[in-house]
């Protein structure tokens, strides 16, 4: 069955399903690029920043973060390290507030993915129901064993195309959506881990010297 025959068999709902598949594919590409960038660079950058900070080279840490400000965790660290002699509590609040601000970016398009996953099978089912209605509407009770019955059987088979298409679209999007959800959960854990390390280093510096932070800058 060719593309034209597939769309003809599936009915009018094939067009919104086609639109969902295009939108979903585009969003998947954007998220793949986003998470690939983070996973390739984040750990190395943050380890170097923490190393600079342990050596009291705050300017070096800030410079490294500014050069990698396209990473969410770099922006989180910058929000705290850019403060002017904060208390440990202020430092922690800066990390936490910026972390909350980055969450929408990390969860971007999740709602759209969930909408497509929910609607695609329903649209497919709607197409099947419409196809069945059209098939049985053309059947005369007195012609159950005739040529029209054969046409109804063929129509039912074609009507199921829309359900199959809706399920394929939903399953495809679901696989990637679950992957991105797992990456988001892992990223939140890493933000908490690295943020906790930076906060401990700052608390140690603050309790040890108070003005060390200011002089090192």
Secondary structure, 3 states (H helix, E strand, C coil): CCHHHHHHHHCCHHHHHHHHHHHHHHHHHHHHHHHHHHHHHHHHHHHHHHHHHHCCCHHHHHHHHHHCCCCHHHHHHHHHHCCCCCCHHHHHHHHHHHHHHHHHHHCCCHHHHHHHHHHHHHHHHHHHHHHHHHHHHCCCHHHCCCHHHHHHHHHHHHHHHHHHHHHHHHHHHHHHHHHHHHHHHHHHHHHHHHHHHHHHHHHHHHHHHCCHHHHHC
